[in-house]
Amino acid sequence: MRVESWNDVVGTFGPPEGAFATPYALRGFFENGGRTAWVLRVSGPPPRPGRRGRSGR
């Protein structure tokens, strides 16, 4: 995903949560004059609201 500002990051991925470093690294990148970053999700798609695992439990 191409992002061109901190607002793009938050709008696409949501606000930073937990101890993950990537959101803070991206914020620093844009605060220091960075213009374009490419972010790839490698953990799989986010869970869909209201959906459960394949077993239906």
N, CA, C and O atoms as a GROMACS GRO file, in nm:
protein
  228
    1MET      N    1   0.084  -0.115   0.000
    1MET     CA    2   0.000   0.000   0.000
    1MET      C    3   0.090   0.123   0.000
    1MET      O    4   0.181   0.135   0.082
    2ARG      N    5   0.065   0.212  -0.090
    2ARG     CA    6   0.142   0.336  -0.098
    2ARG      C    7   0.078   0.438  -0.003
    2ARG      O    8  -0.042   0.463  -0.010
    3VAL      N    9   0.159   0.498   0.084
    3VAL     CA   10   0.113   0.603   0.174
    3VAL      C   11   0.205   0.724   0.156
    3VAL      O   12   0.326   0.711   0.139
    4GLU      N   13   0.144   0.840   0.160
    4GLU     CA   14   0.220   0.962   0.136
    4GLU      C   15   0.213   1.061   0.252
    4GLU      O   16   0.258   1.175   0.238
    5SER      N   17   0.157   1.019   0.365
    5SER     CA   18   0.152   1.105   0.483
    5SER      C   19   0.114   1.020   0.604
    5SER      O   20   0.069   0.906   0.590
    6TRP      N   21   0.134   1.078   0.723
    6TRP     CA   22   0.092   1.009   0.845
    6TRP      C   23  -0.059   0.988   0.844
    6TRP      O   24  -0.107   0.884   0.889
    7ASN      N   25  -0.134   1.085   0.792
    7ASN     CA   26  -0.279   1.070   0.784
    7ASN      C   27  -0.318   0.953   0.694
    7ASN      O   28  -0.417   0.885   0.721
    8ASP      N   29  -0.243   0.929   0.587
    8ASP     CA   30  -0.267   0.812   0.502
    8ASP      C   31  -0.248   0.683   0.582
    8ASP      O   32  -0.328   0.589   0.570
    9VAL      N   33  -0.142   0.678   0.664
    9VAL     CA   34  -0.114   0.559   0.743
    9VAL      C   35  -0.229   0.531   0.839
    9VAL      O   36  -0.280   0.419   0.844
   10VAL      N   37  -0.270   0.633   0.914
   10VAL     CA   38  -0.378   0.615   1.012
   10VAL      C   39  -0.510   0.583   0.942
   10VAL      O   40  -0.587   0.501   0.991
   11GLY      N   41  -0.536   0.647   0.829
   11GLY     CA   42  -0.659   0.620   0.757
   11GLY      C   43  -0.666   0.481   0.698
   11GLY      O   44  -0.774   0.423   0.688
   12THR      N   45  -0.552   0.426   0.660
   12THR     CA   46  -0.546   0.294   0.599
   12THR      C   47  -0.537   0.181   0.701
   12THR      O   48  -0.605   0.079   0.688
   13PHE      N   49  -0.453   0.199   0.803
   13PHE     CA   50  -0.424   0.092   0.898
   13PHE      C   51  -0.480   0.116   1.038
   13PHE      O   52  -0.472   0.027   1.123
   14GLY      N   53  -0.535   0.233   1.063
   14GLY     CA   54  -0.585   0.266   1.196
   14GLY      C   55  -0.475   0.323   1.283
   14GLY      O   56  -0.358   0.326   1.243
   15PRO      N   57  -0.511   0.370   1.402
   15PRO     CA   58  -0.413   0.429   1.491
   15PRO      C   59  -0.316   0.323   1.545
   15PRO      O   60  -0.350   0.205   1.548
   16PRO      N   61  -0.198   0.365   1.588
   16PRO     CA   62  -0.101   0.269   1.643
   16PRO      C   63  -0.157   0.199   1.766
   16PRO      O   64  -0.223   0.261   1.849
   17GLU      N   65  -0.129   0.070   1.776
   17GLU     CA   66  -0.172  -0.010   1.891
   17GLU      C   67  -0.056  -0.096   1.936
   17GLU      O   68   0.021  -0.146   1.853
   18GLY      N   69  -0.043  -0.114   2.064
   18GLY     CA   70   0.054  -0.208   2.117
   18GLY      C   71   0.198  -0.165   2.095
   18GLY      O   72   0.229  -0.047   2.080
   19ALA      N   73   0.285  -0.264   2.092
   19ALA     CA   74   0.428  -0.240   2.087
   19ALA      C   75   0.487  -0.257   1.947
   19ALA      O   76   0.609  -0.266   1.933
   20PHE      N   77   0.404  -0.261   1.844
   20PHE     CA   78   0.456  -0.277   1.709
   20PHE      C   79   0.531  -0.151   1.668
   20PHE      O   80   0.482  -0.040   1.689
   21ALA      N   81   0.649  -0.165   1.610
   21ALA     CA   82   0.735  -0.052   1.578
   21ALA      C   83   0.701   0.016   1.446
   21ALA      O   84   0.732   0.134   1.429
   22THR      N   85   0.639  -0.054   1.354
   22THR     CA   86   0.618   0.001   1.220
   22THR      C   87   0.541   0.133   1.219
   22THR      O   88   0.584   0.226   1.151
   23PRO      N   89   0.430   0.146   1.291
   23PRO     CA   90   0.358   0.274   1.286
   23PRO      C   91   0.444   0.391   1.334
   23PRO      O   92   0.439   0.500   1.277
   24TYR      N   93   0.522   0.368   1.438
   24TYR     CA   94   0.606   0.475   1.491
   24TYR      C   95   0.721   0.508   1.396
   24TYR      O   96   0.761   0.624   1.384
   25ALA      N   97   0.774   0.407   1.330
   25ALA     CA   98   0.877   0.431   1.230
   25ALA      C   99   0.822   0.512   1.113
   25ALA      O  100   0.889   0.602   1.063
   26LEU      N  101   0.700   0.481   1.071
   26LEU     CA  102   0.638   0.557   0.962
   26LEU      C  103   0.610   0.700   1.004
   26LEU      O  104   0.631   0.793   0.926
   27ARG      N  105   0.563   0.720   1.126
   27ARG     CA  106   0.539   0.856   1.174
   27ARG      C  107   0.669   0.936   1.172
   27ARG      O  108   0.671   1.050   1.126
   28GLY      N  109   0.778   0.877   1.222
   28GLY     CA  110   0.907   0.944   1.220
   28GLY      C  111   0.954   0.973   1.078
   28GLY      O  112   1.011   1.079   1.052
   29PHE      N  113   0.931   0.880   0.988
   29PHE     CA  114   0.969   0.898   0.848
   29PHE      C  115   0.902   1.023   0.791
   29PHE      O  116   0.969   1.106   0.728
   30PHE      N  117   0.771   1.038   0.812
   30PHE     CA  118   0.700   1.154   0.758
   30PHE      C  119   0.733   1.282   0.834
   30PHE      O  120   0.737   1.389   0.773
   31GLU      N  121   0.757   1.274   0.965
   31GLU     CA  122   0.796   1.393   1.042
   31GLU      C  123   0.931   1.446   0.998
   31GLU      O  124   0.959   1.565   1.014
   32ASN      N  125   1.015   1.360   0.944
   32ASN     CA  126   1.149   1.400   0.900
   32ASN      C  127   1.157   1.427   0.751
   32ASN      O  128   1.265   1.425   0.693
   33GLY      N  129   1.043   1.452   0.688
   33GLY     CA  130   1.043   1.493   0.548
   33GLY      C  131   1.021   1.382   0.447
   33GLY      O  132   1.026   1.407   0.327
   34GLY      N  133   0.996   1.261   0.492
   34GLY     CA  134   0.970   1.153   0.398
   34GLY      C  135   0.844   1.182   0.317
   34GLY      O  136   0.750   1.243   0.367
   35ARG      N  137   0.844   1.138   0.193
   35ARG     CA  138   0.732   1.170   0.104
   35ARG      C  139   0.645   1.051   0.069
   35ARG      O  140   0.522   1.062   0.069
   36THR      N  141   0.705   0.937   0.039
   36THR     CA  142   0.628   0.820  -0.001
   36THR      C  143   0.686   0.695   0.065
   36THR      O  144   0.808   0.676   0.065
   37ALA      N  145   0.599   0.612   0.120
   37ALA     CA  146   0.642   0.484   0.177
   37ALA      C  147   0.549   0.376   0.123
   37ALA      O  148   0.431   0.400   0.096
   38TRP      N  149   0.604   0.257   0.108
   38TRP     CA  150   0.525   0.141   0.068
   38TRP      C  151   0.518   0.048   0.188
   38TRP      O  152   0.621   0.011   0.245
   39VAL      N  153   0.396   0.009   0.227
   39VAL     CA  154   0.375  -0.075   0.343
   39VAL      C  155   0.307  -0.203   0.298
   39VAL      O  156   0.205  -0.199   0.230
   40LEU      N  157   0.364  -0.316   0.336
   40LEU     CA  158   0.308  -0.446   0.300
   40LEU      C  159   0.264  -0.518   0.426
   40LEU      O  160   0.342  -0.531   0.520
   41ARG      N  161   0.141  -0.564   0.428
   41ARG     CA  162   0.092  -0.645   0.542
   41ARG      C  163   0.137  -0.788   0.517
   41ARG      O  164   0.105  -0.848   0.414
   42VAL      N  165   0.212  -0.844   0.612
   42VAL     CA  166   0.262  -0.980   0.596
   42VAL      C  167   0.197  -1.078   0.691
   42VAL      O  168   0.227  -1.197   0.687
   43SER      N  169   0.109  -1.031   0.778
   43SER     CA  170   0.048  -1.120   0.876
   43SER      C  171  -0.085  -1.176   0.828
   43SER      O  172  -0.150  -1.251   0.902
   44GLY      N  173  -0.128  -1.141   0.709
   44GLY     CA  174  -0.256  -1.188   0.659
   44GLY      C  175  -0.358  -1.076   0.667
   44GLY      O  176  -0.330  -0.970   0.723
   45PRO      N  177  -0.474  -1.099   0.612
   45PRO     CA  178  -0.576  -0.994   0.612
   45PRO      C  179  -0.630  -0.970   0.752
   45PRO      O  180  -0.628  -1.061   0.835
   46PRO      N  181  -0.677  -0.850   0.780
   46PRO     CA  182  -0.735  -0.825   0.912
   46PRO      C  183  -0.865  -0.903   0.927
   46PRO      O  184  -0.931  -0.932   0.827
   47PRO      N  185  -0.902  -0.939   1.050
   47PRO     CA  186  -1.028  -1.013   1.069
   47PRO      C  187  -1.148  -0.928   1.029
   47PRO      O  188  -1.147  -0.806   1.047
   48ARG      N  189  -1.249  -0.992   0.976
   48ARG     CA  190  -1.370  -0.921   0.938
   48ARG      C  191  -1.464  -0.916   1.058
   48ARG      O  192  -1.479  -1.016   1.129
   49PRO      N  193  -1.527  -0.803   1.082
   49PRO     CA  194  -1.621  -0.795   1.194
   49PRO      C  195  -1.733  -0.897   1.179
   49PRO      O  196  -1.787  -0.916   1.070
   50GLY      N  197  -1.767  -0.963   1.288
   50GLY     CA  198  -1.879  -1.057   1.287
   50GLY      C  199  -1.848  -1.195   1.232
   50GLY      O  200  -1.935  -1.281   1.231
   51ARG      N  201  -1.724  -1.218   1.186
   51ARG     CA  202  -1.690  -1.350   1.133
   51ARG      C  203  -1.614  -1.430   1.236
   51ARG      O  204  -1.538  -1.375   1.315
   52ARG      N  205  -1.635  -1.558   1.234
   52ARG     CA  206  -1.564  -1.648   1.324
   52ARG      C  207  -1.480  -1.744   1.244
   52ARG      O  208  -1.483  -1.745   1.121
   53GLY      N  209  -1.405  -1.825   1.315
   53GLY     CA  210  -1.321  -1.923   1.250
   53GLY      C  211  -1.402  -2.021   1.166
   53GLY      O  212  -1.525  -2.018   1.167
   54ARG      N  213  -1.335  -2.106   1.094
   54ARG     CA  214  -1.402  -2.200   1.004
   54ARG      C  215  -1.493  -2.298   1.076
   54ARG      O  216  -1.590  -2.347   1.018
   55SER      N  217  -1.464  -2.326   1.204
   55SER     CA  218  -1.547  -2.422   1.276
   55SER      C  219  -1.680  -2.362   1.318
   55SER      O  220  -1.771  -2.436   1.356
   56GLY      N  221  -1.695  -2.228   1.311
   56GLY     CA  222  -1.820  -2.163   1.347
   56GLY      C  223  -1.838  -2.143   1.496
   56GLY      O  224  -1.946  -2.103   1.540
   57ARG      N  225  -1.735  -2.169   1.572
   57ARG     CA  226  -1.745  -2.153   1.718
   57ARG      C  227  -1.712  -2.014   1.760
   57ARG      O  228  -1.716  -1.983   1.879
   0.00000   0.00000   0.00000
